[in-house]
Amino acid sequence: MERLEIIDLRDNLPSDAIDLLKKKLRKKTNTEGFWFITDYEPTECYQHLINKEYLFQIYMVAENEFRVFVGSRYY
């Protein structure tokens, strides 16, 4: 069974989190998925994923923990 990469962004500023997400997406193939975790709702990250046409699912684990699964692109 393949393990998905987890990117923990909780110690990063929101502006740094979006930059790290963009770097990860540039290295990712269309079939690779991964998780990222933040301690705030990463609306800027959501908007970037929507603009780039990635499928993603958000899980609010606690009041201050958001886990986002990023999957493939729409096409």
mmJSON file of the N, C-alpha and C atoms, coordinates in Angstrom:
{"data_MODEL":{"atom_site":{
"group_PDB":["ATOM","ATOM","ATOM","ATOM","ATOM","ATOM","ATOM","ATOM","ATOM","ATOM","ATOM","ATOM","ATOM","ATOM","ATOM","ATOM","ATOM","ATOM","ATOM","ATOM","ATOM","ATOM","ATOM","ATOM","ATOM","ATOM","ATOM","ATOM","ATOM","ATOM","ATOM","ATOM","ATOM","ATOM","ATOM","ATOM","ATOM","ATOM","ATOM","ATOM","ATOM","ATOM","ATOM","ATOM","ATOM","ATOM","ATOM","ATOM","ATOM","ATOM","ATOM","ATOM","ATOM","ATOM","ATOM","ATOM","ATOM","ATOM","ATOM","ATOM","ATOM","ATOM","ATOM","ATOM","ATOM","ATOM","ATOM","ATOM","ATOM","ATOM","ATOM","ATOM","ATOM","ATOM","ATOM","ATOM","ATOM","ATOM","ATOM","ATOM","ATOM","ATOM","ATOM","ATOM","ATOM","ATOM","ATOM","ATOM","ATOM","ATOM","ATOM","ATOM","ATOM","ATOM","ATOM","ATOM","ATOM","ATOM","ATOM","ATOM","ATOM","ATOM","ATOM","ATOM","ATOM","ATOM","ATOM","ATOM","ATOM","ATOM","ATOM","ATOM","ATOM","ATOM","ATOM","ATOM","ATOM","ATOM","ATOM","ATOM","ATOM","ATOM","ATOM","ATOM","ATOM","ATOM","ATOM","ATOM","ATOM","ATOM","ATOM","ATOM","ATOM","ATOM","ATOM","ATOM","ATOM","ATOM","ATOM","ATOM","ATOM","ATOM","ATOM","ATOM","ATOM","ATOM","ATOM","ATOM","ATOM","ATOM","ATOM","ATOM","ATOM","ATOM","ATOM","ATOM","ATOM","ATOM","ATOM","ATOM","ATOM","ATOM","ATOM","ATOM","ATOM","ATOM","ATOM","ATOM","ATOM","ATOM","ATOM","ATOM","ATOM","ATOM","ATOM","ATOM","ATOM","ATOM","ATOM","ATOM","ATOM","ATOM","ATOM","ATOM","ATOM","ATOM","ATOM","ATOM","ATOM","ATOM","ATOM","ATOM","ATOM","ATOM","ATOM","ATOM","ATOM","ATOM","ATOM","ATOM","ATOM","ATOM","ATOM","ATOM","ATOM","ATOM","ATOM","ATOM","ATOM","ATOM","ATOM","ATOM","ATOM","ATOM","ATOM","ATOM","ATOM","ATOM","ATOM","ATOM","ATOM","ATOM","ATOM","ATOM","ATOM"],
"id":[1,2,3,4,5,6,7,8,9,10,11,12,13,14,15,16,17,18,19,20,21,22,23,24,25,26,27,28,29,30,31,32,33,34,35,36,37,38,39,40,41,42,43,44,45,46,47,48,49,50,51,52,53,54,55,56,57,58,59,60,61,62,63,64,65,66,67,68,69,70,71,72,73,74,75,76,77,78,79,80,81,82,83,84,85,86,87,88,89,90,91,92,93,94,95,96,97,98,99,100,101,102,103,104,105,106,107,108,109,110,111,112,113,114,115,116,117,118,119,120,121,122,123,124,125,126,127,128,129,130,131,132,133,134,135,136,137,138,139,140,141,142,143,144,145,146,147,148,149,150,151,152,153,154,155,156,157,158,159,160,161,162,163,164,165,166,167,168,169,170,171,172,173,174,175,176,177,178,179,180,181,182,183,184,185,186,187,188,189,190,191,192,193,194,195,196,197,198,199,200,201,202,203,204,205,206,207,208,209,210,211,212,213,214,215,216,217,218,219,220,221,222,223,224,225],
"type_symbol":["N","C","C","N","C","C","N","C","C","N","C","C","N","C","C","N","C","C","N","C","C","N","C","C","N","C","C","N","C","C","N","C","C","N","C","C","N","C","C","N","C","C","N","C","C","N","C","C","N","C","C","N","C","C","N","C","C","N","C","C","N","C","C","N","C","C","N","C","C","N","C","C","N","C","C","N","C","C","N","C","C","N","C","C","N","C","C","N","C","C","N","C","C","N","C","C","N","C","C","N","C","C","N","C","C","N","C","C","N","C","C","N","C","C","N","C","C","N","C","C","N","C","C","N","C","C","N","C","C","N","C","C","N","C","C","N","C","C","N","C","C","N","C","C","N","C","C","N","C","C","N","C","C","N","C","C","N","C","C","N","C","C","N","C","C","N","C","C","N","C","C","N","C","C","N","C","C","N","C","C","N","C","C","N","C","C","N","C","C","N","C","C","N","C","C","N","C","C","N","C","C","N","C","C","N","C","C","N","C","C","N","C","C","N","C","C","N","C","C","N","C","C","N","C","C"],
"label_atom_id":["N","CA","C","N","CA","C","N","CA","C","N","CA","C","N","CA","C","N","CA","C","N","CA","C","N","CA","C","N","CA","C","N","CA","C","N","CA","C","N","CA","C","N","CA","C","N","CA","C","N","CA","C","N","CA","C","N","CA","C","N","CA","C","N","CA","C","N","CA","C","N","CA","C","N","CA","C","N","CA","C","N","CA","C","N","CA","C","N","CA","C","N","CA","C","N","CA","C","N","CA","C","N","CA","C","N","CA","C","N","CA","C","N","CA","C","N","CA","C","N","CA","C","N","CA","C","N","CA","C","N","CA","C","N","CA","C","N","CA","C","N","CA","C","N","CA","C","N","CA","C","N","CA","C","N","CA","C","N","CA","C","N","CA","C","N","CA","C","N","CA","C","N","CA","C","N","CA","C","N","CA","C","N","CA","C","N","CA","C","N","CA","C","N","CA","C","N","CA","C","N","CA","C","N","CA","C","N","CA","C","N","CA","C","N","CA","C","N","CA","C","N","CA","C","N","CA","C","N","CA","C","N","CA","C","N","CA","C","N","CA","C","N","CA","C","N","CA","C","N","CA","C","N","CA","C","N","CA","C","N","CA","C"],
"label_alt_id":[null,null,null,null,null,null,null,null,null,null,null,null,null,null,null,null,null,null,null,null,null,null,null,null,null,null,null,null,null,null,null,null,null,null,null,null,null,null,null,null,null,null,null,null,null,null,null,null,null,null,null,null,null,null,null,null,null,null,null,null,null,null,null,null,null,null,null,null,null,null,null,null,null,null,null,null,null,null,null,null,null,null,null,null,null,null,null,null,null,null,null,null,null,null,null,null,null,null,null,null,null,null,null,null,null,null,null,null,null,null,null,null,null,null,null,null,null,null,null,null,null,null,null,null,null,null,null,null,null,null,null,null,null,null,null,null,null,null,null,null,null,null,null,null,null,null,null,null,null,null,null,null,null,null,null,null,null,null,null,null,null,null,null,null,null,null,null,null,null,null,null,null,null,null,null,null,null,null,null,null,null,null,null,null,null,null,null,null,null,null,null,null,null,null,null,null,null,null,null,null,null,null,null,null,null,null,null,null,null,null,null,null,null,null,null,null,null,null,null,null,null,null,null,null,null],
"label_comp_id":["MET","MET","MET","GLU","GLU","GLU","ARG","ARG","ARG","LEU","LEU","LEU","GLU","GLU","GLU","ILE","ILE","ILE","ILE","ILE","ILE","ASP","ASP","ASP","LEU","LEU","LEU","ARG","ARG","ARG","ASP","ASP","ASP","ASN","ASN","ASN","LEU","LEU","LEU","PRO","PRO","PRO","SER","SER","SER","ASP","ASP","ASP","ALA","ALA","ALA","ILE","ILE","ILE","ASP","ASP","ASP","LEU","LEU","LEU","LEU","LEU","LEU","LYS","LYS","LYS","LYS","LYS","LYS","LYS","LYS","LYS","LEU","LEU","LEU","ARG","ARG","ARG","LYS","LYS","LYS","LYS","LYS","LYS","THR","THR","THR","ASN","ASN","ASN","THR","THR","THR","GLU","GLU","GLU","GLY","GLY","GLY","PHE","PHE","PHE","TRP","TRP","TRP","PHE","PHE","PHE","ILE","ILE","ILE","THR","THR","THR","ASP","ASP","ASP","TYR","TYR","TYR","GLU","GLU","GLU","PRO","PRO","PRO","THR","THR","THR","GLU","GLU","GLU","CYS","CYS","CYS","TYR","TYR","TYR","GLN","GLN","GLN","HIS","HIS","HIS","LEU","LEU","LEU","ILE","ILE","ILE","ASN","ASN","ASN","LYS","LYS","LYS","GLU","GLU","GLU","TYR","TYR","TYR","LEU","LEU","LEU","PHE","PHE","PHE","GLN","GLN","GLN","ILE","ILE","ILE","TYR","TYR","TYR","MET","MET","MET","VAL","VAL","VAL","ALA","ALA","ALA","GLU","GLU","GLU","ASN","ASN","ASN","GLU","GLU","GLU","PHE","PHE","PHE","ARG","ARG","ARG","VAL","VAL","VAL","PHE","PHE","PHE","VAL","VAL","VAL","GLY","GLY","GLY","SER","SER","SER","ARG","ARG","ARG","TYR","TYR","TYR","TYR","TYR","TYR"],
"label_asym_id":["A","A","A","A","A","A","A","A","A","A","A","A","A","A","A","A","A","A","A","A","A","A","A","A","A","A","A","A","A","A","A","A","A","A","A","A","A","A","A","A","A","A","A","A","A","A","A","A","A","A","A","A","A","A","A","A","A","A","A","A","A","A","A","A","A","A","A","A","A","A","A","A","A","A","A","A","A","A","A","A","A","A","A","A","A","A","A","A","A","A","A","A","A","A","A","A","A","A","A","A","A","A","A","A","A","A","A","A","A","A","A","A","A","A","A","A","A","A","A","A","A","A","A","A","A","A","A","A","A","A","A","A","A","A","A","A","A","A","A","A","A","A","A","A","A","A","A","A","A","A","A","A","A","A","A","A","A","A","A","A","A","A","A","A","A","A","A","A","A","A","A","A","A","A","A","A","A","A","A","A","A","A","A","A","A","A","A","A","A","A","A","A","A","A","A","A","A","A","A","A","A","A","A","A","A","A","A","A","A","A","A","A","A","A","A","A","A","A","A","A","A","A","A","A","A"],
"label_entity_id":["1","1","1","1","1","1","1","1","1","1","1","1","1","1","1","1","1","1","1","1","1","1","1","1","1","1","1","1","1","1","1","1","1","1","1","1","1","1","1","1","1","1","1","1","1","1","1","1","1","1","1","1","1","1","1","1","1","1","1","1","1","1","1","1","1","1","1","1","1","1","1","1","1","1","1","1","1","1","1","1","1","1","1","1","1","1","1","1","1","1","1","1","1","1","1","1","1","1","1","1","1","1","1","1","1","1","1","1","1","1","1","1","1","1","1","1","1","1","1","1","1","1","1","1","1","1","1","1","1","1","1","1","1","1","1","1","1","1","1","1","1","1","1","1","1","1","1","1","1","1","1","1","1","1","1","1","1","1","1","1","1","1","1","1","1","1","1","1","1","1","1","1","1","1","1","1","1","1","1","1","1","1","1","1","1","1","1","1","1","1","1","1","1","1","1","1","1","1","1","1","1","1","1","1","1","1","1","1","1","1","1","1","1","1","1","1","1","1","1","1","1","1","1","1","1"],
"label_seq_id":[1,1,1,2,2,2,3,3,3,4,4,4,5,5,5,6,6,6,7,7,7,8,8,8,9,9,9,10,10,10,11,11,11,12,12,12,13,13,13,14,14,14,15,15,15,16,16,16,17,17,17,18,18,18,19,19,19,20,20,20,21,21,21,22,22,22,23,23,23,24,24,24,25,25,25,26,26,26,27,27,27,28,28,28,29,29,29,30,30,30,31,31,31,32,32,32,33,33,33,34,34,34,35,35,35,36,36,36,37,37,37,38,38,38,39,39,39,40,40,40,41,41,41,42,42,42,43,43,43,44,44,44,45,45,45,46,46,46,47,47,47,48,48,48,49,49,49,50,50,50,51,51,51,52,52,52,53,53,53,54,54,54,55,55,55,56,56,56,57,57,57,58,58,58,59,59,59,60,60,60,61,61,61,62,62,62,63,63,63,64,64,64,65,65,65,66,66,66,67,67,67,68,68,68,69,69,69,70,70,70,71,71,71,72,72,72,73,73,73,74,74,74,75,75,75],
"pdbx_PDB_ins_code":[null,null,null,null,null,null,null,null,null,null,null,null,null,null,null,null,null,null,null,null,null,null,null,null,null,null,null,null,null,null,null,null,null,null,null,null,null,null,null,null,null,null,null,null,null,null,null,null,null,null,null,null,null,null,null,null,null,null,null,null,null,null,null,null,null,null,null,null,null,null,null,null,null,null,null,null,null,null,null,null,null,null,null,null,null,null,null,null,null,null,null,null,null,null,null,null,null,null,null,null,null,null,null,null,null,null,null,null,null,null,null,null,null,null,null,null,null,null,null,null,null,null,null,null,null,null,null,null,null,null,null,null,null,null,null,null,null,null,null,null,null,null,null,null,null,null,null,null,null,null,null,null,null,null,null,null,null,null,null,null,null,null,null,null,null,null,null,null,null,null,null,null,null,null,null,null,null,null,null,null,null,null,null,null,null,null,null,null,null,null,null,null,null,null,null,null,null,null,null,null,null,null,null,null,null,null,null,null,null,null,null,null,null,null,null,null,null,null,null,null,null,null,null,null,null],
"Cartn_x":[0.84,0.0,0.896,0.557,1.321,0.897,1.884,1.609,1.661,0.718,0.69,1.545,2.181,2.996,2.092,2.562,1.857,2.743,2.199,2.925,2.297,3.047,2.549,2.915,1.911,2.109,1.736,1.551,1.091,2.095,3.36,4.358,4.699,3.9,4.163,3.105,3.509,2.555,1.703,0.485,-0.355,0.329,1.094,1.784,2.845,3.502,4.485,3.793,2.642,1.916,1.521,1.036,0.634,1.847,2.987,4.209,4.672,4.625,5.01,4.053,2.764,1.789,2.063,2.337,2.628,3.861,4.902,6.112,5.798,5.01,4.646,3.847,2.909,2.075,2.898,3.931,4.786,5.538,5.85,6.597,5.694,4.411,3.448,2.985,2.832,2.223,0.703,-0.032,-1.499,-2.107,-1.344,-1.896,-1.458,-0.582,-0.11,-1.025,-1.345,-2.112,-1.243,-1.647,-0.942,-1.889,-1.476,-2.218,-1.437,-2.132,-1.48,-2.34,-1.652,-2.3,-1.981,-2.999,-2.811,-3.563,-3.237,-3.943,-4.908,-5.252,-6.223,-6.884,-8.022,-8.662,-7.901,-7.285,-6.407,-7.169,-7.982,-8.828,-7.996,-6.836,-5.973,-5.485,-5.198,-4.789,-5.959,-7.171,-8.343,-8.514,-8.389,-8.58,-7.543,-6.317,-5.265,-5.585,-6.026,-6.367,-7.528,-8.511,-9.649,-9.174,-8.349,-7.851,-7.041,-6.291,-5.46,-6.213,-7.49,-8.39,-7.987,-7.577,-7.284,-8.512,-8.682,-9.714,-9.148,-9.934,-9.455,-10.636,-10.34,-11.349,-10.823,-11.649,-11.263,-11.862,-11.035,-11.49,-11.111,-12.102,-11.836,-11.77,-10.562,-10.324,-10.573,-10.227,-10.437,-10.644,-10.942,-11.174,-9.967,-8.783,-7.571,-6.735,-7.389,-6.659,-7.486,-6.963,-7.575,-6.655,-7.213,-6.458,-7.1,-6.275,-6.771,-6.097,-6.916,-6.398,-6.439,-5.319,-5.229,-5.031,-5.935,-5.868,-5.451,-6.039,-5.662,-6.343,-5.957,-6.59,-7.861,-8.719,-9.992,-9.826,-8.754,-8.564,-7.388],
"Cartn_y":[-1.171,0.0,1.249,2.196,3.442,4.418,5.083,6.114,7.47,8.308,9.653,10.588,11.529,12.523,13.458,13.844,14.803,16.027,17.187,18.439,19.214,19.391,20.08,21.556,22.399,23.835,24.64,23.969,24.651,25.67,25.508,26.455,27.541,27.67,28.643,29.737,30.91,31.999,31.65,32.171,31.887,32.209,33.291,33.635,32.597,32.021,30.973,29.67,29.408,28.167,28.097,29.182,29.162,28.963,29.55,29.354,27.899,27.284,25.88,24.974,25.287,24.505,24.602,25.782,25.968,25.17,25.168,24.397,22.911,22.419,21.002,20.632,21.478,21.185,21.154,21.979,21.969,20.655,20.0,18.74,17.517,17.679,16.583,16.174,14.876,14.418,14.445,14.279,14.326,13.173,12.107,10.956,10.882,11.757,11.743,12.574,12.042,12.786,13.072,14.016,14.315,15.038,15.154,15.872,17.097,18.169,19.249,19.634,20.054,20.352,21.796,22.538,23.905,24.089,25.165,25.471,26.641,26.934,27.973,27.508,28.077,27.681,28.326,27.507,28.027,28.432,29.456,29.856,30.251,30.856,31.215,29.955,28.918,27.641,27.029,27.086,26.561,27.263,28.569,29.333,28.952,28.749,28.343,26.966,26.034,24.692,24.742,25.574,25.734,26.322,27.359,27.996,27.036,26.136,25.169,23.874,23.822,22.707,21.388,21.463,20.26,19.844,18.553,18.022,18.016,18.437,18.427,18.265,17.773,17.554,18.114,18.831,19.495,18.747,18.528,17.911,18.843,19.26,20.081,19.13,18.827,17.835,18.426,19.681,20.402,21.866,22.66,24.087,24.755,24.253,24.848,23.846,22.885,21.939,21.576,21.941,21.634,20.697,19.609,18.67,18.671,18.84,18.942,17.879,17.015,16.032,16.656,16.612,17.119,15.924,15.786,14.677,15.136,14.532,14.81,16.084,16.455,17.591,17.12,18.052,17.717,16.976,17.215,16.577,15.656],
"Cartn_z":[0.0,0.0,0.0,-0.826,-0.937,0.151,0.738,1.746,1.072,1.412,0.853,1.693,1.027,1.706,2.519,3.685,4.54,4.693,4.362,4.489,5.634,6.7,7.889,7.786,7.599,7.416,8.656,9.786,10.991,11.536,11.268,11.775,10.765,9.714,8.662,8.646,8.227,7.994,6.785,6.695,5.522,4.198,4.141,2.885,2.537,3.538,3.291,2.904,3.485,3.196,1.726,1.17,-0.237,-1.13,-0.78,-1.565,-1.515,-0.33,-0.197,-0.967,-0.942,-1.686,-3.192,-3.681,-5.108,-5.519,-4.692,-4.988,-5.065,-4.119,-4.107,-5.352,-5.74,-6.901,-8.194,-8.272,-9.473,-9.609,-8.496,-8.5,-8.625,-8.433,-8.38,-9.778,-9.995,-11.239,-11.066,-12.136,-12.072,-11.284,-11.037,-10.328,-8.865,-8.416,-7.033,-6.14,-4.992,-4.008,-2.8,-1.968,-0.732,0.213,1.458,2.485,2.907,3.266,3.993,5.184,6.25,7.52,7.897,8.327,8.814,10.124,10.829,12.077,11.894,10.65,10.289,8.997,8.673,7.415,6.257,5.394,4.343,3.074,3.182,2.05,0.827,1.044,-0.09,-0.819,-0.069,-0.669,-1.451,-0.884,-1.583,-2.926,-2.921,-4.155,-5.205,-4.771,-5.717,-6.309,-5.467,-5.952,-6.939,-6.674,-7.58,-8.904,-8.835,-10.061,-10.921,-10.279,-11.008,-11.311,-10.949,-11.252,-10.598,-9.319,-8.547,-7.763,-7.61,-6.721,-5.311,-4.333,-2.952,-2.014,-0.82,0.211,1.523,2.245,3.484,4.673,5.692,6.936,8.083,8.838,10.022,11.207,11.642,12.686,14.075,14.247,15.499,15.155,16.143,15.901,15.24,15.533,14.98,14.181,13.533,12.684,11.458,10.314,9.023,8.267,7.762,6.939,5.563,4.566,3.204,2.354,1.75,0.798,-0.586,-1.276,-2.648,-3.55,-4.531,-5.468,-6.842,-7.84,-9.218,-9.74,-10.942,-11.594,-12.284,-12.66,-13.289,-14.604,-15.308,-16.619,-16.614],
"occupancy":[1.0,1.0,1.0,1.0,1.0,1.0,1.0,1.0,1.0,1.0,1.0,1.0,1.0,1.0,1.0,1.0,1.0,1.0,1.0,1.0,1.0,1.0,1.0,1.0,1.0,1.0,1.0,1.0,1.0,1.0,1.0,1.0,1.0,1.0,1.0,1.0,1.0,1.0,1.0,1.0,1.0,1.0,1.0,1.0,1.0,1.0,1.0,1.0,1.0,1.0,1.0,1.0,1.0,1.0,1.0,1.0,1.0,1.0,1.0,1.0,1.0,1.0,1.0,1.0,1.0,1.0,1.0,1.0,1.0,1.0,1.0,1.0,1.0,1.0,1.0,1.0,1.0,1.0,1.0,1.0,1.0,1.0,1.0,1.0,1.0,1.0,1.0,1.0,1.0,1.0,1.0,1.0,1.0,1.0,1.0,1.0,1.0,1.0,1.0,1.0,1.0,1.0,1.0,1.0,1.0,1.0,1.0,1.0,1.0,1.0,1.0,1.0,1.0,1.0,1.0,1.0,1.0,1.0,1.0,1.0,1.0,1.0,1.0,1.0,1.0,1.0,1.0,1.0,1.0,1.0,1.0,1.0,1.0,1.0,1.0,1.0,1.0,1.0,1.0,1.0,1.0,1.0,1.0,1.0,1.0,1.0,1.0,1.0,1.0,1.0,1.0,1.0,1.0,1.0,1.0,1.0,1.0,1.0,1.0,1.0,1.0,1.0,1.0,1.0,1.0,1.0,1.0,1.0,1.0,1.0,1.0,1.0,1.0,1.0,1.0,1.0,1.0,1.0,1.0,1.0,1.0,1.0,1.0,1.0,1.0,1.0,1.0,1.0,1.0,1.0,1.0,1.0,1.0,1.0,1.0,1.0,1.0,1.0,1.0,1.0,1.0,1.0,1.0,1.0,1.0,1.0,1.0,1.0,1.0,1.0,1.0,1.0,1.0,1.0,1.0,1.0,1.0,1.0,1.0,1.0,1.0,1.0,1.0,1.0,1.0],
"B_iso_or_equiv":[0.0,0.0,0.0,0.0,0.0,0.0,0.0,0.0,0.0,0.0,0.0,0.0,0.0,0.0,0.0,0.0,0.0,0.0,0.0,0.0,0.0,0.0,0.0,0.0,0.0,0.0,0.0,0.0,0.0,0.0,0.0,0.0,0.0,0.0,0.0,0.0,0.0,0.0,0.0,0.0,0.0,0.0,0.0,0.0,0.0,0.0,0.0,0.0,0.0,0.0,0.0,0.0,0.0,0.0,0.0,0.0,0.0,0.0,0.0,0.0,0.0,0.0,0.0,0.0,0.0,0.0,0.0,0.0,0.0,0.0,0.0,0.0,0.0,0.0,0.0,0.0,0.0,0.0,0.0,0.0,0.0,0.0,0.0,0.0,0.0,0.0,0.0,0.0,0.0,0.0,0.0,0.0,0.0,0.0,0.0,0.0,0.0,0.0,0.0,0.0,0.0,0.0,0.0,0.0,0.0,0.0,0.0,0.0,0.0,0.0,0.0,0.0,0.0,0.0,0.0,0.0,0.0,0.0,0.0,0.0,0.0,0.0,0.0,0.0,0.0,0.0,0.0,0.0,0.0,0.0,0.0,0.0,0.0,0.0,0.0,0.0,0.0,0.0,0.0,0.0,0.0,0.0,0.0,0.0,0.0,0.0,0.0,0.0,0.0,0.0,0.0,0.0,0.0,0.0,0.0,0.0,0.0,0.0,0.0,0.0,0.0,0.0,0.0,0.0,0.0,0.0,0.0,0.0,0.0,0.0,0.0,0.0,0.0,0.0,0.0,0.0,0.0,0.0,0.0,0.0,0.0,0.0,0.0,0.0,0.0,0.0,0.0,0.0,0.0,0.0,0.0,0.0,0.0,0.0,0.0,0.0,0.0,0.0,0.0,0.0,0.0,0.0,0.0,0.0,0.0,0.0,0.0,0.0,0.0,0.0,0.0,0.0,0.0,0.0,0.0,0.0,0.0,0.0,0.0,0.0,0.0,0.0,0.0,0.0,0.0],
"pdbx_formal_charge":[null,null,null,null,null,null,null,null,null,null,null,null,null,null,null,null,null,null,null,null,null,null,null,null,null,null,null,null,null,null,null,null,null,null,null,null,null,null,null,null,null,null,null,null,null,null,null,null,null,null,null,null,null,null,null,null,null,null,null,null,null,null,null,null,null,null,null,null,null,null,null,null,null,null,null,null,null,null,null,null,null,null,null,null,null,null,null,null,null,null,null,null,null,null,null,null,null,null,null,null,null,null,null,null,null,null,null,null,null,null,null,null,null,null,null,null,null,null,null,null,null,null,null,null,null,null,null,null,null,null,null,null,null,null,null,null,null,null,null,null,null,null,null,null,null,null,null,null,null,null,null,null,null,null,null,null,null,null,null,null,null,null,null,null,null,null,null,null,null,null,null,null,null,null,null,null,null,null,null,null,null,null,null,null,null,null,null,null,null,null,null,null,null,null,null,null,null,null,null,null,null,null,null,null,null,null,null,null,null,null,null,null,null,null,null,null,null,null,null,null,null,null,null,null,null],
"auth_seq_id":[1,1,1,2,2,2,3,3,3,4,4,4,5,5,5,6,6,6,7,7,7,8,8,8,9,9,9,10,10,10,11,11,11,12,12,12,13,13,13,14,14,14,15,15,15,16,16,16,17,17,17,18,18,18,19,19,19,20,20,20,21,21,21,22,22,22,23,23,23,24,24,24,25,25,25,26,26,26,27,27,27,28,28,28,29,29,29,30,30,30,31,31,31,32,32,32,33,33,33,34,34,34,35,35,35,36,36,36,37,37,37,38,38,38,39,39,39,40,40,40,41,41,41,42,42,42,43,43,43,44,44,44,45,45,45,46,46,46,47,47,47,48,48,48,49,49,49,50,50,50,51,51,51,52,52,52,53,53,53,54,54,54,55,55,55,56,56,56,57,57,57,58,58,58,59,59,59,60,60,60,61,61,61,62,62,62,63,63,63,64,64,64,65,65,65,66,66,66,67,67,67,68,68,68,69,69,69,70,70,70,71,71,71,72,72,72,73,73,73,74,74,74,75,75,75],
"auth_comp_id":["MET","MET","MET","GLU","GLU","GLU","ARG","ARG","ARG","LEU","LEU","LEU","GLU","GLU","GLU","ILE","ILE","ILE","ILE","ILE","ILE","ASP","ASP","ASP","LEU","LEU","LEU","ARG","ARG","ARG","ASP","ASP","ASP","ASN","ASN","ASN","LEU","LEU","LEU","PRO","PRO","PRO","SER","SER","SER","ASP","ASP","ASP","ALA","ALA","ALA","ILE","ILE","ILE","ASP","ASP","ASP","LEU","LEU","LEU","LEU","LEU","LEU","LYS","LYS","LYS","LYS","LYS","LYS","LYS","LYS","LYS","LEU","LEU","LEU","ARG","ARG","ARG","LYS","LYS","LYS","LYS","LYS","LYS","THR","THR","THR","ASN","ASN","ASN","THR","THR","THR","GLU","GLU","GLU","GLY","GLY","GLY","PHE","PHE","PHE","TRP","TRP","TRP","PHE","PHE","PHE","ILE","ILE","ILE","THR","THR","THR","ASP","ASP","ASP","TYR","TYR","TYR","GLU","GLU","GLU","PRO","PRO","PRO","THR","THR","THR","GLU","GLU","GLU","CYS","CYS","CYS","TYR","TYR","TYR","GLN","GLN","GLN","HIS","HIS","HIS","LEU","LEU","LEU","ILE","ILE","ILE","ASN","ASN","ASN","LYS","LYS","LYS","GLU","GLU","GLU","TYR","TYR","TYR","LEU","LEU","LEU","PHE","PHE","PHE","GLN","GLN","GLN","ILE","ILE","ILE","TYR","TYR","TYR","MET","MET","MET","VAL","VAL","VAL","ALA","ALA","ALA","GLU","GLU","GLU","ASN","ASN","ASN","GLU","GLU","GLU","PHE","PHE","PHE","ARG","ARG","ARG","VAL","VAL","VAL","PHE","PHE","PHE","VAL","VAL","VAL","GLY","GLY","GLY","SER","SER","SER","ARG","ARG","ARG","TYR","TYR","TYR","TYR","TYR","TYR"],
"auth_asym_id":["A","A","A","A","A","A","A","A","A","A","A","A","A","A","A","A","A","A","A","A","A","A","A","A","A","A","A","A","A","A","A","A","A","A","A","A","A","A","A","A","A","A","A","A","A","A","A","A","A","A","A","A","A","A","A","A","A","A","A","A","A","A","A","A","A","A","A","A","A","A","A","A","A","A","A","A","A","A","A","A","A","A","A","A","A","A","A","A","A","A","A","A","A","A","A","A","A","A","A","A","A","A","A","A","A","A","A","A","A","A","A","A","A","A","A","A","A","A","A","A","A","A","A","A","A","A","A","A","A","A","A","A","A","A","A","A","A","A","A","A","A","A","A","A","A","A","A","A","A","A","A","A","A","A","A","A","A","A","A","A","A","A","A","A","A","A","A","A","A","A","A","A","A","A","A","A","A","A","A","A","A","A","A","A","A","A","A","A","A","A","A","A","A","A","A","A","A","A","A","A","A","A","A","A","A","A","A","A","A","A","A","A","A","A","A","A","A","A","A","A","A","A","A","A","A"],
"auth_atom_id":["N","CA","C","N","CA","C","N","CA","C","N","CA","C","N","CA","C","N","CA","C","N","CA","C","N","CA","C","N","CA","C","N","CA","C","N","CA","C","N","CA","C","N","CA","C","N","CA","C","N","CA","C","N","CA","C","N","CA","C","N","CA","C","N","CA","C","N","CA","C","N","CA","C","N","CA","C","N","CA","C","N","CA","C","N","CA","C","N","CA","C","N","CA","C","N","CA","C","N","CA","C","N","CA","C","N","CA","C","N","CA","C","N","CA","C","N","CA","C","N","CA","C","N","CA","C","N","CA","C","N","CA","C","N","CA","C","N","CA","C","N","CA","C","N","CA","C","N","CA","C","N","CA","C","N","CA","C","N","CA","C","N","CA","C","N","CA","C","N","CA","C","N","CA","C","N","CA","C","N","CA","C","N","CA","C","N","CA","C","N","CA","C","N","CA","C","N","CA","C","N","CA","C","N","CA","C","N","CA","C","N","CA","C","N","CA","C","N","CA","C","N","CA","C","N","CA","C","N","CA","C","N","CA","C","N","CA","C","N","CA","C","N","CA","C","N","CA","C","N","CA","C","N","CA","C","N","CA","C","N","CA","C"],
"pdbx_PDB_model_num":[1,1,1,1,1,1,1,1,1,1,1,1,1,1,1,1,1,1,1,1,1,1,1,1,1,1,1,1,1,1,1,1,1,1,1,1,1,1,1,1,1,1,1,1,1,1,1,1,1,1,1,1,1,1,1,1,1,1,1,1,1,1,1,1,1,1,1,1,1,1,1,1,1,1,1,1,1,1,1,1,1,1,1,1,1,1,1,1,1,1,1,1,1,1,1,1,1,1,1,1,1,1,1,1,1,1,1,1,1,1,1,1,1,1,1,1,1,1,1,1,1,1,1,1,1,1,1,1,1,1,1,1,1,1,1,1,1,1,1,1,1,1,1,1,1,1,1,1,1,1,1,1,1,1,1,1,1,1,1,1,1,1,1,1,1,1,1,1,1,1,1,1,1,1,1,1,1,1,1,1,1,1,1,1,1,1,1,1,1,1,1,1,1,1,1,1,1,1,1,1,1,1,1,1,1,1,1,1,1,1,1,1,1,1,1,1,1,1,1,1,1,1,1,1,1]
}}}
